[in-house]
């Protein structure tokens, strides 16, 4: 008899409509819920922070900005040491401890007064946040793998956007009362929310990286700062992430100073960005779980970025509804740059970090990313507002150079890890 023409067909359950819009695993759903809770607390405080710092702490706007800058500079130099600490104590322990310390620090805000105490508080708060962030990054990279990792991270980012939206609404309600007494209570409410967040983190399952391992004691592997390709790719990725500067600083200033668009359009721009980030982040992340896929996402991000520059620059000479439509479209395209850059960043950092040093590599990624973006607010604003069309074209050119440079940097980082794991580590006698 001839071979049977019948084949065994594997039956797979068809996901329901609800399942398609939920994170892929129970753990990813817990982490998404945690992301919402954290963002509600942070968004609540951030929305009213300008009023709190000026009316309650008694600072000028210039002092608020200076304090943030000083804290940012200090934290920059501690990025890698905090990452190493996360590797030593375990990512989940570090994350939970950082989250709890942050909640406790918020309890002190109502009693902070004057510039010196404000700066000290901001430095400690940023260091604690950086420590927790290093633990969170290492934990989420270690607990997931492959396609599940990128998809889960995308859902968590969408959850953050949802949480920040609710937090902003709560902050707006507090501001609407015009009551300094109520504003003084905002950090206390934030502390309560962040305390619940810390409790939730402490109940998450441990990763293998959280347990003591023999490898770090017996093997000395090259640290993240010696992986020049990894640092370079994060500098390039930091340049690509300056889409946030375009989104939150340059385009709003351009709208107000250089176009005839009504200022109320700003609310619609940020609303559109939030909705698109929630709805499309998961779709934009598909395929970014490998180095080639992540680099493809970086190229798409750069293309959206440049397209946004080309659209917005012409609004200087348009009028009425044409201006409104083009500015809105420019904001939509830069949102596309944001979504694909995030996906590419996750894939590159996940695939090109040493599994035994995830925390340290998180710190190195933050270090390189800061170098790539810290100059952008001043530079982009000057180029766009003062130079006009040539300035916008130069901004686009900077991003194109970064998109080109990230490819050889990623290959160099890959070669470094391959050489390391093929036997270049120095073993100590037992």
C-alpha positions in Angstrom: 0.0 0.0 0.0 1.1 3.5 -0.7 1.9 5.9 2.1 -1.2 7.3 3.8 -2.1 10.7 2.6 -3.5 11.5 6.0 -1.3 13.5 8.4 -1.6 14.0 12.1 -2.6 17.6 12.6 -1.6 19.2 15.9 -4.5 20.9 17.6 -3.7 24.0 19.4 -6.1 26.0 21.5 -7.2 29.2 19.8 -6.6 32.2 22.1 -9.7 34.1 23.0 -10.1 37.8 22.1 -9.3 38.7 25.7 -6.1 36.6 25.8 -4.8 38.3 22.8 -4.7 41.6 24.6 -3.2 40.2 27.8 0.4 39.4 28.6 1.4 35.9 27.5 2.1 34.3 31.0 0.8 34.7 34.5 4.2 36.1 35.6 4.1 38.7 32.8 0.6 39.7 34.0 1.8 40.1 37.6 4.7 42.3 36.3 2.3 44.3 34.2 0.1 44.9 37.2 3.2 45.9 39.2 4.1 48.3 36.4 0.7 50.0 36.6 0.9 50.3 40.4 4.4 51.8 40.3 3.4 54.3 37.5 0.3 55.4 39.3 2.4 56.4 42.3 5.1 58.1 40.3 2.7 59.8 37.9 0.7 61.1 40.9 3.7 62.8 42.4 5.3 64.0 39.1 2.1 65.7 38.0 2.0 67.9 41.1 5.8 68.1 41.6 6.3 71.5 40.1 3.7 73.0 42.5 5.0 70.9 45.5 8.6 72.0 45.0 7.8 75.7 44.5 5.0 76.2 47.0 5.9 73.6 49.7 9.7 73.2 49.5 10.1 76.9 48.6 12.3 76.6 45.5 12.5 78.6 42.3 12.1 76.9 38.9 15.8 77.3 38.3 16.6 75.6 41.6 14.3 72.7 40.8 16.1 72.2 37.4 19.6 72.6 39.0 18.8 70.0 41.6 17.7 67.5 39.1 20.8 68.1 37.1 23.1 67.6 40.1 21.3 64.4 41.1 21.6 63.1 37.5 25.3 63.8 37.3 25.9 62.0 40.6 23.8 59.0 39.6 25.6 58.8 36.3 28.9 57.9 38.0 27.2 55.2 40.2 25.3 53.4 37.3 27.8 50.6 36.9 28.6 50.1 40.7 24.9 49.9 41.4 24.6 47.3 38.7 27.4 45.2 40.2 25.7 45.4 43.5 22.5 44.0 42.0 24.5 41.1 40.6 26.0 40.5 44.1 22.9 40.6 46.2 20.5 39.3 43.5 18.3 41.3 41.1 15.0 40.7 42.8 16.3 41.5 46.3 17.9 44.7 44.9 14.7 45.7 43.1 12.5 45.1 46.2 15.0 46.9 48.5 15.2 49.9 46.2 11.4 50.1 45.8 10.9 50.0 49.6 13.6 52.6 50.2 12.0 54.8 47.6 8.6 54.5 49.3 10.2 55.4 52.7 12.0 58.5 51.2 8.7 59.9 49.9 7.5 60.0 53.5 10.2 62.6 54.2 9.2 65.0 51.3 6.7 67.1 53.4 9.5 68.0 55.9 12.1 69.0 53.2 12.7 72.7 53.1 15.3 74.8 51.2 17.7 74.1 48.3 20.4 72.2 50.1 18.1 69.6 51.7 16.2 69.3 48.3 19.4 68.5 46.5 20.5 66.0 49.1 17.1 64.3 48.9 17.1 64.2 45.1 20.6 62.6 45.1 19.6 59.9 47.6 16.3 59.3 45.8 18.0 59.0 42.4 20.6 56.6 43.8 17.9 54.4 45.3 15.9 54.6 42.1 19.0 53.6 40.1 19.7 50.7 42.4 16.1 49.4 42.1 16.2 50.0 38.3 19.3 47.9 37.9 17.7 45.1 39.8 14.5 45.4 37.8 16.3 45.3 34.5 18.4 42.3 35.4 15.4 40.5 36.8 13.1 41.0 33.8 15.9 39.9 31.4 16.7 36.9 33.5 13.2 35.6 34.3 12.0 35.6 30.6 13.7 34.2 27.5 13.4 34.7 23.7 10.2 36.0 22.2 8.4 35.8 25.5 10.8 38.3 27.0 10.3 41.0 24.4 6.6 40.5 24.3 6.3 40.6 28.1 8.5 43.8 28.2 6.3 45.4 25.6 3.2 44.7 27.7 5.0 46.1 30.8 5.8 49.3 28.9 2.2 49.6 27.9 1.1 49.0 31.5 3.5 51.9 32.6 1.7 54.2 30.2 -1.7 53.2 31.6 -0.4 53.7 35.1 1.1 57.1 34.4 -2.1 58.3 32.8 -4.1 57.3 35.9 -1.5 58.9 38.1 -1.6 62.1 36.2 -5.4 62.2 36.5 -5.1 61.8 40.3 -2.4 64.5 40.4 -4.6 66.8 38.3 -7.5 66.3 40.7 -5.2 67.3 43.6 -4.0 70.4 41.8 -7.6 71.4 40.9 -8.3 72.0 44.6 -5.7 74.7 44.8 -5.0 73.6 48.4 -1.4 73.6 49.6 -2.4 71.3 52.5 -3.6 68.7 50.0 -0.6 69.1 47.8 1.6 68.5 50.9 -0.2 65.1 51.3 0.6 63.9 47.8 4.0 62.4 48.6 2.5 60.6 51.5 -0.1 59.0 49.3 2.7 58.3 46.8 4.7 56.6 49.5 1.7 54.3 50.4 1.3 53.3 46.7 5.0 52.6 46.3 5.0 50.7 49.5 2.4 48.3 48.0 4.6 48.2 44.9 7.6 47.1 47.0 5.5 44.4 48.7 4.3 43.1 45.4 7.9 42.9 44.1 9.1 41.0 47.2 6.5 38.3 46.4 7.6 37.7 42.8 9.4 34.4 42.1 13.2 34.3 42.3 15.4 33.9 39.2 18.4 31.5 39.2 20.5 34.7 39.2 19.1 35.5 42.7 20.7 32.4 44.2 24.4 32.2 45.1 26.4 30.7 42.3 29.9 29.2 42.0 30.7 31.0 38.8 31.3 34.5 40.1 33.7 33.1 42.8 35.7 30.9 40.5 35.7 32.8 37.2 36.9 36.3 36.6 35.2 37.5 33.4 35.8 40.8 31.7 33.5 43.5 33.1 30.9 45.4 31.2 33.1 48.5 30.9 35.6 46.5 28.9 33.0 45.6 26.4 33.5 48.7 24.2 31.1 47.5 21.6 28.3 47.3 24.1 29.1 50.8 25.4 29.2 52.1 21.9 25.9 50.5 20.8 24.2 52.0 23.9 25.6 55.5 23.0 24.1 55.0 19.6 20.9 53.7 21.1 20.9 56.7 23.4 20.9 59.0 20.4 18.0 57.1 18.9 16.1 57.5 22.2 16.3 61.2 21.8 12.9 60.8 20.1 11.7 61.6 23.7 13.4 65.0 23.4 11.6 65.7 20.1 8.3 64.4 21.6 8.3 66.2 24.9 10.4 69.3 24.3 11.2 70.3 20.8 7.9 69.8 19.0 5.9 71.5 21.8 8.2 74.5 21.8 8.1 74.6 18.0 4.3 74.5 18.0 4.1 77.4 20.5 6.9 79.6 19.0 7.1 78.8 15.3 3.6 77.8 14.1 0.0 79.2 14.2 -1.4 76.0 15.7 -3.5 76.5 18.9 -1.8 75.6 22.1 -4.6 73.3 23.1 -3.3 70.9 20.4 -0.6 69.9 22.9 -3.1 68.0 25.0 -4.2 66.1 21.9 -0.6 65.3 20.9 0.3 63.8 24.3 -3.1 62.0 24.4 -2.4 60.4 21.0 1.1 59.4 22.1 -0.2 57.7 25.2 -3.0 55.8 23.3 -0.6 54.7 20.6 2.0 53.5 23.1 -0.6 51.4 24.9 -2.1 49.9 21.7 0.9 49.4 19.5 4.0 48.7 21.7 3.4 44.9 21.6 3.0 44.9 17.8 6.1 47.1 17.3 8.2 44.6 19.4 7.5 41.6 17.2 10.7 40.1 15.8 13.0 42.2 18.1 14.0 39.2 20.2 17.2 38.5 18.2 20.1 40.8 17.4 19.2 41.1 13.7 15.6 41.8 14.6 16.6 44.4 17.2 18.8 46.1 14.7 15.9 46.1 12.2 13.8 47.8 14.8 16.5 50.4 15.3 16.5 51.2 11.6 12.7 51.5 11.5 12.9 53.8 14.6 15.5 56.0 12.8 13.3 56.2 9.7 10.3 57.3 11.7 12.5 59.9 13.5 13.8 61.4 10.3 10.3 61.4 8.8 9.0 63.3 11.8 11.7 66.0 11.3 10.8 66.4 7.6 7.1 66.7 8.4 7.5 69.2 11.3 10.0 71.5 9.6 7.5 72.5 6.9 4.9 73.6 9.5 6.8 76.9 9.9 5.2 78.1 6.6 1.8 76.4 6.7 -1.4 77.8 8.1 -4.6 76.7 9.8 -5.8 73.1 9.6 -2.8 72.2 7.5 -0.5 73.1 10.3 -2.6 71.2 12.9 -2.7 68.1 10.7 1.1 68.1 10.0 2.1 68.8 13.6 -0.1 65.9 14.7 1.3 63.6 12.0 4.8 64.6 13.1 4.0 63.7 16.6 2.5 60.3 15.5 5.7 59.5 13.5 8.0 60.3 16.4 5.8 58.0 18.5 6.6 55.3 16.0 10.3 56.1 16.6 9.7 55.7 20.3 8.0 52.3 20.0 10.6 50.7 17.7 13.5 52.1 19.6 12.2 50.6 22.8 11.8 47.2 21.1 15.3 47.4 19.6 16.8 48.4 23.0 15.3 45.4 24.8 16.5 43.0 22.2 20.0 44.3 22.1 20.5 44.6 25.8 19.0 41.1 26.4 21.0 39.3 23.8 24.3 41.2 24.3 24.6 41.2 28.1 26.7 38.6 30.0 24.1 36.4 31.7 26.3 36.4 34.9 26.6 40.2 34.9 23.1 41.3 33.9 23.0 44.0 36.6 26.4 45.4 35.7 25.4 45.4 32.0 22.2 47.3 32.9 24.4 49.9 34.5 26.7 50.1 31.5 23.7 50.4 29.2 22.4 53.3 31.3 25.9 54.9 31.2 26.1 54.7 27.4 22.5 55.8 27.0 23.1 58.9 29.1 26.1 59.9 27.0 24.0 59.4 23.9 21.1 61.6 25.0 22.2 64.1 27.8 23.2 66.8 25.3 20.0 66.5 23.2 17.5 68.9 24.9 19.8 71.9 24.5 21.2 71.0 21.1 18.0 70.0 19.5 16.1 73.0 20.8 18.8 75.4 19.5 19.0 73.7 16.1 15.3 73.6 15.5 14.3 77.0 16.9 17.4 79.0 15.8 18.4 77.3 12.5 15.0 76.2 11.3 15.1 73.9 8.3 18.9 73.3 8.3 18.6 72.6 12.0 15.9 70.0 11.5 17.9 68.3 8.8 20.9 68.2 11.0 18.9 66.6 13.8 17.8 63.9 11.3 21.4 63.5 10.1 22.6 62.9 13.7 20.0 60.1 14.1 21.0 58.5 10.7 24.6 58.4 11.9 23.6 56.7 15.1 21.4 54.1 13.2 24.4 53.3 11.0 26.9 53.1 13.9 24.8 50.8 16.0 25.3 47.9 13.6 29.2 47.5 13.9 28.9 48.3 17.6 26.4 45.4 18.1 28.7 43.0 16.1 31.7 44.1 18.2 29.7 43.4 21.4 28.7 40.0 20.1 32.3 39.1 19.3 33.4 40.2 22.8 30.8 37.9 24.5 31.7 35.0 22.1 35.4 35.3 22.9 34.6 35.6 26.6 32.5 32.5 26.8 34.8 30.5 24.5 37.5 30.4 27.2 39.0 33.8 27.7 37.9 34.0 31.3 40.6 33.4 33.8 39.9 30.6 36.2 41.0 30.7 39.8 42.2 27.6 41.6 39.5 25.9 43.6 
